[in-house]
Amino acid sequence: MKLRNLIILALVVIAVGAYIMLVERHRPTSDKVEAQAEKLLQDFDREDVAAIVIERDTGRVRLEKVGESWHLREPLDFPADDTVVGTTLGSLADLEAERRLPAADVDPAEFGLDQPAATVVLSTSDGSDFTLTVGSELPLGSKRALRLAGAEEIVIAAGRFMTDIGREVDDWRSREVVEIASDQVASIDIDAGGDAIQAVRLDDDWRLLQPLQDVADRDHLQALVSDLNSMRIEEFLDEVADPAELGLDAPAFEVLVVRADGDRPFQLALGNTREANGVTEVACRRGDGEFFWASDRVTTRLSKAPVLWRSKKVAPFETWDAESLLLTRGSSAADLNRSDGTWQFADGAEADLTSVQERLRKLSDLEATDYDLLNPPTAELGRVEIGMEADGGAAVPLTLTFTFFEPLAEGGRAAVKVSGREIVMGVELSDVEAIVGDLESLRPEPVEEFADESE
C-alpha cells in the first residue's frame, strides 16, 4: 500500500507540475493584470491600426498604412517614416490613467476639453475607431486630461505622448530615398548627360545591354544599389522648388530601377550639388515631382564612363560551384573531379587541394587588361573547362570554357576567349602561366618511405 500511495502521489505532483507549466505560467501576473487595467486604450493592438488622423491647431495630419508601410496623405502625399509612426503608436498604446474622474462631475473647460489641444483618431483594419480628445496642459506635472469617445470618464495621464503627436509635418516624412535590395532589381537604366547605360540582372549575374552588349560589372552595380539605399533626404523642397535652379530641368543623371516583383519602378533625377554642414548634397527629383536635397552617395559612381560598366573580370564565378576541372597545355592534361570536398584525377589519385583551389581562384579573379581584340592569330596556349554545379535544378550543369592564346609579341599579353562572352580580351601572361602551367604540380609530392634502421 505504501508503494501504491507513493506512485499516486508522484502522479499527482507530475500532473500539477504539468498544469503549471502549460497553463498557469502563460497567465499574466497580478502586476501585469493591474498595469493592463490602467491602460487608457483597452483591447488595443497597434499592429491592427490602418489609419491615423491627428487634428491640432497647426493643422491636420492623416496617415494611412499601405501593405507593411505607412504613407502620409495629409497635408501632402509622401512616404512616411515607419519608425516614427511606430513610436507614436507605442506612446498611445502605453498611456496609463493616473486618475479617473466621472465625466458628469467634470467641467470640460476646466481641463481644456472644450477646445482640445489635439484629437487623435486611430482606425483599425476591422473598421473600428479609437477617438481620443486631448485637453490642455495641467498646471502641475505636465499632465493632460484625456477623454476616449464612448467612455463615461475623464482620465488624467502623463503628457509625454504630446511630443509624438505634435510633430511637424516634415518629421512624419520618410528620409529614405529608396529601399530596395539588389536581388529585388530586374534592371537599371542610367542617362548620364546623353550617355545611356542599361543593365539587366539574371539571377546573380548582370548583363550590359548599352552602350554595348557584354557581361556587366556586378560589384559596381550592386554597390550602386547600396549607395541609393544609403542616401538620406536632408531638406524637403515642395512649392519652392524651381527645377532650373536645381539643375533638374536638364539633370546630370537620371536613374530608372525596374523592380523584379513588378511593383512601380523607381525614378530619380540628380541635378546640382552643394556643400552643407561639411557634407556634399545633391538636388533630386523622385518620380514626377518630389523635390529634395539628399546626401550625395551616387554621383561619383554614376560618373564612371559607360564602357567601363562592363565586367573587368573575364568570367566571374564562385569557386565552390566547380564540380569538375579539365586543364590542358599542349599534350599535357589534368582531368579532375570534386568528391566529398576533395579533388581527384580521372585515375583515382588525389590531387593537391591547395594547388587546385589556387588555380580556381586565379580563374575567378582573372581580370581583362584589354577588350574587343581581333581574333588571335597565334597558337593556343592552354585551355580550361570548368563543370559548374547545376543551377536551379537544371538537368545539365553549366560548362565554363577559357581558351588562352600566345601573345603577339614577346613580353606582350595573352589573349583569352571565354564561353558566354562574345569578345576577345587581353590578360597578363603571368596569370595564364599560373593557371595552365606545370600541370604535374597538381599531384601531391610522394611521401618518402624510410627504411627501418633496426633491420
Secondary structure, DSSP 4 states (H G I P E B T S, - for coil): -HHHHHHHHHHHHHHHHHHHHHTGGGSPPHHHHHHHHTBSSTT--GGGEEEEEEEETTEEEEEEEETTEEEEEESS-EEB-HHHHHHHHHHHHT-B-SEEEEGGG--GGGGT-SS-SEEEEEEETTS-EEEEEEEEEPTTTTEEEEEETT-SEEEEEEGGGHHHHT--HHHHB--BS----GGGEEEEEEEETTEEEEEEEETTEEEEEESS-EEB-HHHHHHHHHHHHH-BEEEEESTT--TTTTT-SS-SEEEEEEETT-PPPEEEEEEEEEEETTEEEEEEEETTTEEEEEE--SHHHHTS-GGGGB-SBSS---GGGEEEEEEEETTEEEEEEEETTEEEETTSPBP-HHHHHHHHHHHHH-B-SB-SPPPP-SPEEEEEEEEEPPSTT-SS--EEEEEEE--SSTT--EEEEETTEEEEEEE-HHHHHHHHS-GGGGSPPPPPPPP-TT-
